[in-house]
Amino acid sequence: MCLQDHIQASKELQTSPTFKLLLSVTLGLGNFVNHGSRLAPAGGFRLKTLNKLHDSKTPDAKQTMLQVCVCVCVCVRACVRACVR
């Protein structure tokens, strides 16, 4: 990948409503998980924290937190589409 490709990818992420939704859901999930600790409510998080979503499991160990975030994003987008119709 050349520099122009990285610049283009960065611009696409900055304007992507889906990526913004994913970041919002991730922050909300993090605040929910950390409720009652000194870590919540957080106003933000470092992007390198996103790597931990794949490693963190739900309490029943059936899904990763990344899968949960994606499921919430899919549900939110479906609800928005249904409301717009």
Secondary structure, 3 states (H helix, E strand, C coil): CCHHHHHHHHHHHHHCHHHHHHHHHHHHHHHHHCCCCCCCCCCCCCHHHHHHHHHCECCCCCCEHHHHHHHHHHHHHHHHHHHHC
